Amino acid sequence: MTTDKPAPGKEPSGVDLARVALRAAREQARARGDAAQQRKQVRRGGGLRSGAGADGRDPMALGPAINRLLAERGWEAPAAVGGVMGRWPQIVGEDVAKHCEPERYDEDERVLVVRCDSTAWATNLRLLAPTLVARLNEDLGQGRVRHLKVQGPGGPPRRYGPLRAPGSTGPGDTYG
């Protein structure tokens, strides 16, 4: 996932640099246009007025307002990944979605963490990981997900007591 700010310790790549430069150029052009508009209105003796023409102070629809906010804050990629998490069954299929669900996305490492309900499904998903990463990148854009981290079931905390063998981890969900 790309943002306007490079990850700590990493230099921005070509695509990131181009995105930052384009956004800065647009903001500078918008500022120059706003300043010229204000000077023109002052010369006419009006100061800042709202008129029949559209300007930056006009109300806008919710969809474009949210898209503008996402772009200004650099939240496009997290929002796209969130959309994928909502469409998980369509992306991976109903059978896999019944047993595996995405938990979180690490933006810096570009890793999607998925938890499965059994070790058998976790193993199966590890085998499908390259295909799923390719499918996710088709949907999100290349390089948004680099790795799929598959975790098995999260069991209860290990209890230690008088009937436990030292160093025992206890039975897993499939005894192994």
Phi, psi and chi 1 to 4 in degrees:
 res  aa     phi    psi   chi1   chi2   chi3   chi4
   1 MET       -  135.3  174.0  155.4  133.4      -
   2 THR  -107.9  145.6   58.9      -      -      -
   3 THR  -133.7  177.0   61.1      -      -      -
   4 ASP   -74.6  -21.7  -72.2  -17.0      -      -
   5 LYS  -106.3  127.5  -62.8  177.3 -176.1  172.4
   6 PRO   -68.5  155.7   22.8  -29.3      -      -
   7 ALA   -64.2  150.4      -      -      -      -
   8 PRO   -56.4  129.4  -19.6   27.3      -      -
   9 GLY    85.3   -1.1      -      -      -      -
  10 LYS  -117.0  141.9  -66.6 -177.2 -178.4  177.0
  11 GLU   -85.0  143.9  -69.3  -64.4  -41.8      -
  12 PRO   -67.8  144.6   18.5  -26.6      -      -
  13 SER   -85.3 -178.8   67.4      -      -      -
  14 GLY   -61.4  -42.9      -      -      -      -
  15 VAL   -65.7  -42.3  173.3      -      -      -
  16 ASP   -63.2  -43.6  -65.3  -30.4      -      -
  17 LEU   -63.1  -41.5  -70.8  171.5      -      -
  18 ALA   -64.8  -41.2      -      -      -      -
  19 ARG   -63.9  -42.2 -174.4  172.2  -75.2  128.1
  20 VAL   -65.7  -43.7  169.3      -      -      -
  21 ALA   -64.7  -41.1      -      -      -      -
  22 LEU   -64.6  -44.0  177.7   62.5      -      -
  23 ARG   -63.9  -41.0 -173.4  165.2  -72.4  140.8
  24 ALA   -65.3  -40.9      -      -      -      -
  25 ALA   -64.7  -40.5      -      -      -      -
  26 ARG   -63.5  -43.1  -76.3 -178.8  178.1  164.9
  27 GLU   -64.4  -40.4  -71.7  173.0    3.3      -
  28 GLN   -65.8  -41.3  -70.9  172.1   -5.4      -
  29 ALA   -64.6  -41.7      -      -      -      -
  30 ARG   -62.9  -41.9 -170.2  177.5  -56.5  124.4
  31 ALA   -65.4  -41.3      -      -      -      -
  32 ARG   -63.4  -41.6  -77.0 -167.8  -53.1  -92.5
  33 GLY   -65.8  -41.5      -      -      -      -
  34 ASP   -64.2  -42.6  -70.6  -14.8      -      -
  35 ALA   -64.5  -41.6      -      -      -      -
  36 ALA   -65.0  -40.3      -      -      -      -
  37 GLN   -62.0  -42.4 -177.9   70.6   19.9      -
  38 GLN   -65.7  -41.8  -72.5  174.5    2.3      -
  39 ARG   -62.4  -40.4  -77.3 -167.7  -56.3  -88.6
  40 LYS   -63.1  -42.5 -153.4 -175.6  -84.8 -173.9
  41 GLN   -68.6  -36.4  -74.2  179.5   -9.8      -
  42 VAL   -65.3  -40.3  167.7      -      -      -
  43 ARG   -62.6  -33.8  -88.6 -175.1  -82.3  170.4
  44 ARG   -76.1   -8.1  -69.5 -175.3 -163.0  149.3
  45 GLY    87.4   19.7      -      -      -      -
  46 GLY  -111.0  -20.3      -      -      -      -
  47 GLY    67.1 -155.1      -      -      -      -
  48 LEU   -82.8  119.3  -74.1  178.3      -      -
  49 ARG  -133.8  152.9  -71.9 -171.2 -118.6  168.3
  50 SER   -95.8  138.9 -177.7      -      -      -
  51 GLY  -132.7 -163.1      -      -      -      -
  52 ALA   -72.0  -25.7      -      -      -      -
  53 GLY   -79.8  155.5      -      -      -      -
  54 ALA   -75.7  142.5      -      -      -      -
  55 ASP  -142.2 -178.7   65.0    4.8      -      -
  56 GLY   -69.1  -11.8      -      -      -      -
  57 ARG   -92.8   -6.2  -61.7  174.3  -64.9  148.7
  58 ASP   -69.3  148.8  -72.1  -16.9      -      -
  59 PRO   -66.3  152.9   14.1  -18.5      -      -
  60 MET  -131.9  159.1   60.9 -175.9   -9.9      -
  61 ALA   -66.2  158.5      -      -      -      -
  62 LEU   -63.3  -43.6 -176.6   61.1      -      -
  63 GLY   -58.0  -54.9      -      -      -      -
  64 PRO   -62.5  -33.0  -24.6   32.3      -      -
  65 ALA   -65.0  -42.0      -      -      -      -
  66 ILE   -67.6  -42.8  -70.6  175.3      -      -
  67 ASN   -61.1  -39.6  -70.5  -21.8      -      -
  68 ARG   -64.7  -43.3 -178.4  173.9  160.3 -172.9
  69 LEU   -61.7  -44.6  178.9   68.3      -      -
  70 LEU   -60.0  -42.4  -69.5  174.0      -      -
  71 ALA   -68.2  -42.2      -      -      -      -
  72 GLU   -65.6  -36.1  -73.1  172.9   -4.8      -
  73 ARG   -89.9   -8.5  -56.7  -79.1  171.6  104.3
  74 GLY    75.1   32.8      -      -      -      -
  75 TRP  -100.8   14.9  -67.1  -18.1      -      -
  76 GLU   -60.6  -47.7  -64.1  105.1  -19.9      -
  77 ALA   -67.3  -46.5      -      -      -      -
  78 PRO   -60.0  -36.0  -23.1   31.1      -      -
  79 ALA   -67.7  -38.8      -      -      -      -
  80 ALA   -65.0  -41.7      -      -      -      -
  81 VAL   -66.3  -38.2  172.2      -      -      -
  82 GLY   -60.9  -37.3      -      -      -      -
  83 GLY   -64.6  -36.8      -      -      -      -
  84 VAL   -65.7  -39.2  164.2      -      -      -
  85 MET   -64.1  -32.7  -70.5 -177.3  176.2      -
  86 GLY   -73.0  -27.7      -      -      -      -
  87 ARG  -104.3   22.9  -66.0  179.7  -70.5  116.9
  88 TRP   -51.7  -47.5 -176.2 -110.0      -      -
  89 PRO   -60.3  -35.5  -23.6   32.6      -      -
  90 GLN   -71.9  -30.0  -70.7   85.9   18.9      -
  91 ILE   -79.5  -46.1  -67.0  171.8      -      -
  92 VAL   -99.5  -13.8  -61.9      -      -      -
  93 GLY   102.1  153.5      -      -      -      -
  94 GLU   -64.4  -40.6  -66.6  -66.6  -32.2      -
  95 ASP   -62.9  -46.2  -68.9  -22.5      -      -
  96 VAL   -68.4  -39.8  174.8      -      -      -
  97 ALA   -65.0  -27.2      -      -      -      -
  98 LYS   -66.2  -28.8  -72.7  178.3 -171.6  173.6
  99 HIS  -111.9  -13.0  -60.1  -77.4      -      -
 100 CYS  -136.1  136.2  -54.2      -      -      -
 101 GLU  -138.1  144.0   62.0 -178.5   19.4      -
 102 PRO   -71.3  139.2   24.1  -30.0      -      -
 103 GLU  -103.0  -48.9  -80.3 -164.7  -20.8      -
 104 ARG  -159.3  165.9   65.5 -177.3  178.7  -82.7
 105 TYR  -126.4  125.8  176.8   72.8      -      -
 106 ASP   -93.8  107.4 -177.6    1.2      -      -
 107 GLU   -65.1  -38.7 -174.1  176.6  -16.2      -
 108 ASP   -68.0  -43.2  -64.0  -28.9      -      -
 109 GLU   -90.1  -13.1  -61.7  -66.4  -37.9      -
 110 ARG    58.8   48.8  -61.9 -176.7 -173.9 -175.2
 111 VAL  -118.3  129.8  174.4      -      -      -
 112 LEU  -100.0  123.3 -179.5   63.5      -      -
 113 VAL   -96.8  126.6  179.0      -      -      -
 114 VAL  -123.0  134.7  178.4      -      -      -
 115 ARG  -109.6  134.5  179.6  156.7  -45.5  -91.1
 116 CYS  -109.7  157.0  -62.1      -      -      -
 117 ASP   -86.7   -5.0   61.0    2.2      -      -
 118 SER  -151.6  160.2   70.8      -      -      -
 119 THR   -68.8  -28.5   55.0      -      -      -
 120 ALA   -63.9  -45.1      -      -      -      -
 121 TRP   -68.8  -33.9  -85.7  101.0      -      -
 122 ALA   -63.0  -43.0      -      -      -      -
 123 THR   -63.8  -43.5  -58.5      -      -      -
 124 ASN   -60.9  -43.2 -171.7   21.2      -      -
 125 LEU   -69.1  -32.8 -159.7   63.9      -      -
 126 ARG   -63.1  -35.6  -76.5 -175.3 -167.9  106.2
 127 LEU   -71.0  -31.2  -65.9  173.0      -      -
 128 LEU   -87.1   -5.1  -68.7  173.2      -      -
 129 ALA   -54.0  -47.3      -      -      -      -
 130 PRO   -60.8  -38.6  -22.7   31.7      -      -
 131 THR   -66.7  -42.3  -54.3      -      -      -
 132 LEU   -66.8  -39.7  -69.9  177.0      -      -
 133 VAL   -61.9  -42.9  167.9      -      -      -
 134 ALA   -63.1  -42.3      -      -      -      -
 135 ARG   -65.6  -40.8 -164.6  176.2  -59.4  164.5
 136 LEU   -64.8  -41.1  -71.8  166.3      -      -
 137 ASN   -69.1  -29.4  -77.5  -32.6      -      -
 138 GLU   -62.5  -41.6  -82.3  178.3   23.0      -
 139 ASP   -75.2  -40.3 -165.0   74.8      -      -
 140 LEU   -95.4  -25.8  -64.4  170.8      -      -
 141 GLY   117.1  145.3      -      -      -      -
 142 GLN   -60.2  137.1  -80.3  -59.8   48.1      -
 143 GLY    84.9    0.1      -      -      -      -
 144 ARG   -70.2  -36.4  -64.5  -76.4  172.9  111.3
 145 VAL  -121.8  117.2  178.0      -      -      -
 146 ARG   -96.4  -29.3  -70.8 -173.8 -177.4  156.4
 147 HIS  -147.5  145.0 -177.5   68.3      -      -
 148 LEU  -109.9  114.5 -164.1   66.9      -      -
 149 LYS   -96.1  115.0 -176.4  175.9 -179.6 -179.0
 150 VAL  -101.7  127.7 -179.1      -      -      -
 151 GLN  -116.8  144.8  -63.4  179.5  -21.0      -
 152 GLY   -77.5 -172.0      -      -      -      -
 153 PRO   -65.7  144.1   23.8  -31.8      -      -
 154 GLY   -91.4  105.8      -      -      -      -
 155 GLY   -85.2 -179.5      -      -      -      -
 156 PRO   -66.7  159.5   23.2  -30.4      -      -
 157 PRO   -63.3  146.8   16.8  -24.3      -      -
 158 ARG   -67.7  129.4  -56.5  -73.8 -175.0 -150.3
 159 ARG  -105.9  137.7  -64.6 -171.3 -175.7  108.4
 160 TYR  -110.4  137.2  -64.0   98.5      -      -
 161 GLY  -159.0 -172.9      -      -      -      -
 162 PRO   -67.9  -21.5   21.6  -29.0      -      -
 163 LEU   -99.1   14.6  -59.9  177.8      -      -
 164 ARG  -100.4  140.0  -69.8  -65.4 -132.6  174.3
 165 ALA   -78.2  138.6      -      -      -      -
 166 PRO   -58.3  132.4  -19.4   28.4      -      -
 167 GLY    83.1   -1.3      -      -      -      -
 168 SER   -73.1  139.6  166.7      -      -      -
 169 THR  -100.1   -5.3   58.9      -      -      -
 170 GLY    80.9  173.6      -      -      -      -
 171 PRO   -73.6  141.6   26.7  -33.7      -      -
 172 GLY   -85.5 -175.9      -      -      -      -
 173 ASP   -70.5  -22.9   64.4  -64.0      -      -
 174 THR  -126.4   26.4   55.8      -      -      -
 175 TYR    54.9   46.7  -65.0   97.3      -      -
 176 GLY   169.5      -      -      -      -      -
